[in-house]
């Protein structure tokens, strides 16, 4: 039944985008329009674009990127666009579908495919392979510090070790500031190609933004180097790039597959793992239900803080502000 309802959603969106197809071109105020799937992509794009083009955000701040269902309002945003910036790597597939339904004039730019991404293993615990429905298979990862949620896979879990490692290209590339800088380069090149008359503006804005991001990178690097604790337990597999970039070790994740509740047995294994470490806090994410982390924190008498992989909420209205928010959240329990 859920699949049938989702099918009707896409039919409705297709009808709306077809109806608006004749209105392609400049948006309100005469500006050309580009769209971005999620907030980090949106913020970097609008910084490069400046006043030359209007940038529209598809995913509302605070909503989960993994399970968002687009609306007809999203279709209207896409209808006037020439470019669409996505993360790709199966993270924001819903945005690709709605953009493609708008017709062939919208160019899809999957930023995750254009940067130096890594294959990370999600470090989960437990050996029964039953911590949630639809587990993906166990494979070797390439980086012990990383974590990755392969929540789109549907394979059976045939793991027989004490730890499960789910590998694949980690889509959360923006959580490494150097990779965010690579994203800025791609965004600048694509905007310049689409709107050559504004190329100088884009390049000037990008240079200023990259200077800010370089300073942010060294700020995070310097602060994390002061951490006495290096191990942490994240809510789901979103901070692998951050951990790898800044010398942290993710020893477990609470909910390896976003939106799929872990079993009591799995959470017990997480507690056992935590007891063997110097972990002082657990973390929730504003886009996902916090209950599993709250239960664990209460049982283990640990602090509970928030890490926000996406941002866009109050106090996190820019990419840099979101990264600093996360740095401060980690510092509270790791110094």
C-alpha positions as CSV (number, residue, x, y, z in Angstrom):
1,X,0.0,0.0,0.0
2,X,2.9,2.4,0.8
3,X,4.4,1.7,-2.5
4,X,1.1,2.5,-4.3
5,X,0.8,5.8,-2.4
6,X,4.4,6.7,-3.3
7,X,3.5,5.9,-7.0
8,X,0.7,8.3,-6.9
9,X,3.0,11.0,-5.5
10,X,5.3,10.7,-8.5
11,X,2.3,10.7,-10.9
12,X,1.1,13.9,-9.3
13,X,4.5,15.5,-9.4
14,X,4.9,14.5,-13.1
15,X,1.5,16.2,-13.9
16,X,2.6,19.4,-12.1
17,X,5.9,19.6,-13.8
18,X,4.4,18.9,-17.2
19,X,1.8,21.7,-16.6
20,X,4.6,24.1,-15.7
21,X,6.9,23.0,-18.5
22,X,5.8,25.9,-20.7
23,X,7.0,28.3,-18.0
24,X,10.7,27.3,-18.1
25,X,13.3,30.0,-17.9
26,X,14.0,32.8,-15.5
27,X,12.3,32.8,-12.1
28,X,10.7,35.6,-10.2
29,X,12.5,38.9,-10.5
30,X,13.9,37.8,-13.9
31,X,16.8,35.8,-12.3
32,X,17.7,32.3,-13.6
33,X,17.0,29.5,-11.2
34,X,19.2,26.6,-10.0
35,X,18.1,24.0,-7.4
36,X,20.0,22.2,-4.7
37,X,18.8,19.0,-3.0
38,X,20.0,19.5,0.6
39,X,21.2,22.4,2.8
40,X,25.0,22.0,2.6
41,X,24.8,21.9,-1.2
42,X,22.4,24.8,-1.2
43,X,24.5,27.0,1.0
44,X,27.7,26.4,-1.0
45,X,25.9,27.0,-4.2
46,X,24.2,30.3,-3.1
47,X,27.6,31.6,-1.9
48,X,29.1,31.0,-5.3
49,X,26.1,32.2,-7.2
50,X,25.8,35.5,-5.3
51,X,23.1,37.7,-6.8
52,X,23.6,36.4,-10.3
53,X,21.1,33.5,-10.1
54,X,18.5,32.4,-7.5
55,X,19.2,29.1,-5.7
56,X,16.2,27.1,-4.5
57,X,16.5,24.5,-1.7
58,X,14.4,21.3,-2.1
59,X,14.8,19.5,1.3
60,X,13.2,21.5,4.1
61,X,15.6,22.0,7.1
62,X,15.1,19.4,9.8
63,X,13.6,16.8,7.4
64,X,15.4,13.5,6.9
65,X,17.4,13.3,3.6
66,X,17.0,9.5,3.4
67,X,13.2,9.2,3.4
68,X,11.9,12.6,2.2
69,X,8.9,12.5,-0.1
70,X,8.8,15.4,-2.5
71,X,5.7,17.6,-2.8
72,X,4.1,19.5,-5.7
73,X,5.7,22.6,-4.3
74,X,9.1,21.0,-5.0
75,X,8.0,20.4,-8.6
76,X,7.2,24.1,-9.0
77,X,10.7,25.0,-7.7
78,X,12.3,22.7,-10.2
79,X,10.2,23.8,-13.2
80,X,12.1,27.0,-13.8
81,X,15.6,25.6,-13.2
82,X,18.5,25.1,-15.6
83,X,20.8,23.3,-13.2
84,X,20.3,21.0,-10.3
85,X,23.0,20.2,-7.7
86,X,22.7,16.9,-5.9
87,X,25.0,14.9,-3.7
88,X,24.2,11.6,-5.5
89,X,25.7,8.3,-4.4
90,X,22.1,7.2,-3.6
91,X,21.7,9.7,-0.8
92,X,19.2,12.0,-2.4
93,X,17.6,9.9,-5.1
94,X,14.2,11.5,-4.5
95,X,15.6,14.8,-5.8
96,X,16.9,13.2,-9.0
97,X,13.5,11.7,-9.7
98,X,11.6,14.9,-9.3
99,X,14.2,16.9,-11.3
100,X,14.1,14.3,-14.1
101,X,10.3,14.5,-14.2
102,X,10.6,18.2,-14.9
103,X,12.0,17.5,-18.4
104,X,15.3,17.3,-20.2
105,X,16.3,21.0,-19.8
106,X,17.5,20.6,-16.2
107,X,21.1,19.4,-16.0
108,X,21.8,17.1,-13.0
109,X,25.1,17.6,-11.3
110,X,25.9,14.9,-8.8
111,X,28.7,16.4,-6.7
112,X,29.5,13.2,-4.8
113,X,30.6,11.7,-8.1
114,X,33.0,14.5,-8.8
115,X,35.0,14.7,-5.6
116,X,37.6,12.4,-4.1
117,X,35.2,10.2,-2.1
118,X,36.2,7.2,0.0
119,X,34.7,3.8,0.7
120,X,33.9,3.6,4.4
121,X,32.7,0.7,6.5
122,X,29.9,1.3,9.0
123,X,31.2,0.0,12.3
124,X,28.2,-1.8,13.9
125,X,28.2,-4.4,16.6
126,X,26.5,-7.6,17.3
127,X,26.7,-11.0,15.5
128,X,23.2,-12.1,14.9
129,X,22.6,-10.0,11.8
130,X,19.1,-9.2,13.0
131,X,19.4,-5.7,14.3
132,X,17.0,-4.4,11.7
133,X,15.1,-5.4,8.6
134,X,16.7,-5.3,5.2
135,X,20.3,-5.6,6.3
136,X,22.9,-5.3,3.6
137,X,25.7,-7.8,3.3
138,X,29.0,-7.7,5.2
139,X,32.1,-6.6,3.3
140,X,35.5,-5.3,4.1
141,X,35.9,-1.6,4.5
142,X,38.8,0.6,3.4
143,X,39.1,2.9,6.5
144,X,38.8,1.9,10.1
145,X,37.9,5.4,11.1
146,X,35.0,5.7,8.7
147,X,31.4,4.8,8.8
148,X,28.8,4.5,6.1
149,X,25.1,3.7,6.0
150,X,24.2,1.6,3.0
151,X,20.5,1.9,3.8
152,X,19.5,1.5,0.2
153,X,20.7,-2.1,-0.1
154,X,18.4,-5.0,0.3
155,X,20.8,-8.0,0.6
156,X,20.7,-10.6,3.3
157,X,23.2,-10.2,6.1
158,X,25.6,-13.2,6.0
159,X,28.0,-11.9,8.6
160,X,29.4,-14.3,11.2
161,X,31.9,-12.1,12.9
162,X,31.5,-10.0,16.1
163,X,31.3,-6.9,14.0
164,X,29.4,-6.1,10.8
165,X,31.0,-3.8,8.2
166,X,28.7,-2.4,5.5
167,X,30.8,-0.8,2.8
168,X,30.2,1.5,-0.2
169,X,30.8,5.0,-1.3
170,X,30.0,7.2,1.7
171,X,27.7,10.0,0.3
172,X,28.3,12.4,3.2
173,X,31.2,14.0,1.4
174,X,30.5,17.6,2.6
175,X,31.4,16.7,6.2
176,X,35.1,16.9,5.1
177,X,35.8,20.5,4.6
178,X,38.5,19.8,2.0
179,X,35.9,17.9,0.0
180,X,33.4,20.7,0.4
181,X,36.1,22.9,-1.2
182,X,36.2,20.4,-4.1
183,X,32.4,20.7,-4.3
184,X,32.8,24.5,-4.6
185,X,35.1,24.0,-7.6
186,X,32.5,21.8,-9.4
187,X,29.7,24.2,-8.6
188,X,31.7,27.1,-9.9
189,X,32.6,25.3,-13.2
190,X,29.0,24.2,-13.8
191,X,27.5,27.7,-13.0
192,X,30.1,29.3,-15.3
193,X,29.3,26.9,-18.1
194,X,25.5,27.5,-17.8
195,X,25.8,31.3,-17.3
196,X,29.1,32.4,-18.9
197,X,28.2,36.1,-18.6
198,X,28.5,35.7,-14.8
199,X,31.7,33.6,-14.8
200,X,33.8,36.3,-13.2
201,X,31.3,36.8,-10.4
202,X,31.2,33.1,-9.7
203,X,35.0,32.7,-9.7
204,X,35.4,35.7,-7.4
205,X,32.8,34.5,-5.0
206,X,34.2,31.0,-5.0
207,X,37.7,32.2,-4.2
208,X,36.4,34.1,-1.2
209,X,34.4,31.1,-0.1
210,X,37.3,28.7,-0.4
211,X,39.5,31.1,1.7
212,X,36.8,30.9,4.4
213,X,36.6,27.1,4.2
214,X,40.4,26.7,4.4
215,X,40.3,28.7,7.6
216,X,37.4,26.6,8.9
217,X,39.3,23.4,8.1
218,X,42.4,24.4,10.1
219,X,40.2,25.7,12.9
220,X,38.5,22.2,13.2
221,X,41.9,20.5,12.8
222,X,43.5,22.5,15.6
223,X,40.5,22.0,18.0
224,X,40.2,18.3,17.4
225,X,43.9,17.9,18.0
226,X,43.3,19.1,21.5
227,X,40.7,16.4,22.2
228,X,41.8,14.0,25.0
229,X,39.2,11.5,23.8
230,X,39.3,10.3,20.2
231,X,36.5,7.7,20.2
232,X,32.9,8.4,19.6
233,X,29.5,6.7,18.9
234,X,27.5,8.4,16.3
235,X,23.7,8.0,15.7
236,X,24.0,6.8,12.1
237,X,26.8,6.5,9.5
238,X,27.1,10.2,8.5
239,X,30.4,11.3,10.1
240,X,32.9,9.0,8.5
241,X,34.6,11.7,6.5
242,X,34.7,14.0,9.4
243,X,36.2,11.4,11.7
244,X,38.8,10.4,9.1
245,X,39.7,14.0,8.3
246,X,40.2,15.0,11.9
247,X,41.7,11.9,13.5
248,X,38.6,10.5,15.3
249,X,37.5,6.9,15.7
250,X,33.9,5.9,15.4
251,X,33.6,2.7,17.4
252,X,29.9,2.1,16.8
253,X,26.7,3.5,15.4
254,X,23.4,3.4,17.1
255,X,21.2,3.2,14.1
256,X,23.2,2.0,11.1
257,X,20.2,2.3,8.7
258,X,18.4,5.6,9.1
259,X,14.8,5.2,10.2
260,X,15.2,1.5,10.9
261,X,14.9,0.8,14.6
262,X,17.7,-1.3,16.0
263,X,16.8,-4.3,18.1
264,X,17.2,-4.5,21.8
265,X,19.9,-7.1,21.3
266,X,21.8,-4.8,19.0
267,X,21.6,-1.9,21.5
268,X,22.9,-4.2,24.2
269,X,25.9,-4.9,22.1
270,X,26.4,-1.2,21.6
271,X,26.4,-0.7,25.4
272,X,28.9,-3.5,25.8
273,X,31.2,-1.8,23.2
274,X,30.8,1.6,24.9
275,X,31.8,0.1,28.3
276,X,35.2,-0.9,26.8
277,X,36.0,2.6,25.6
278,X,36.4,6.1,27.1
279,X,33.3,7.4,25.3
280,X,31.6,10.0,27.5
281,X,28.6,10.9,25.4
282,X,26.2,9.7,22.7
283,X,24.8,11.8,19.9
284,X,21.4,12.3,18.3
285,X,20.6,13.9,14.9
286,X,17.8,16.4,14.4
287,X,16.6,14.7,11.2
288,X,16.1,11.3,12.9
289,X,14.1,9.9,15.9
290,X,16.3,10.3,19.0
291,X,14.7,7.6,21.2
292,X,17.3,4.8,20.7
293,X,20.1,7.2,21.7
294,X,18.1,8.5,24.7
295,X,17.6,4.9,25.9
296,X,21.2,4.0,25.6
297,X,22.4,7.3,27.2
298,X,20.1,6.8,30.2
299,X,21.2,3.2,30.7
300,X,24.9,3.9,30.4
301,X,24.6,7.2,32.3
302,X,26.2,9.1,29.4
303,X,25.8,12.6,28.2
304,X,23.5,13.2,25.2
305,X,24.4,15.8,22.6
306,X,23.3,16.6,19.1
307,X,25.4,16.3,15.9
308,X,23.8,17.8,12.8
309,X,25.1,16.5,9.5
310,X,22.8,18.7,7.4
311,X,22.1,22.0,9.1
312,X,19.8,24.8,8.0
313,X,18.1,25.1,11.4
314,X,18.3,28.0,13.7
315,X,21.9,28.8,14.6
316,X,23.1,26.6,11.7
317,X,22.0,28.8,8.8
318,X,25.3,28.3,6.9
319,X,27.6,25.4,6.1
320,X,30.3,26.9,8.3
321,X,27.9,27.5,11.2
322,X,26.8,23.9,11.0
323,X,30.4,22.6,11.1
324,X,31.2,24.8,14.1
325,X,28.0,23.6,15.8
326,X,29.3,20.0,15.5
327,X,32.8,20.9,16.6
328,X,31.4,22.5,19.7
329,X,29.1,19.5,20.4
330,X,32.1,17.1,20.2
331,X,34.3,19.4,22.3
332,X,31.9,19.3,25.2
333,X,32.5,15.6,25.8
334,X,35.9,14.9,24.2
335,X,38.2,17.5,25.7
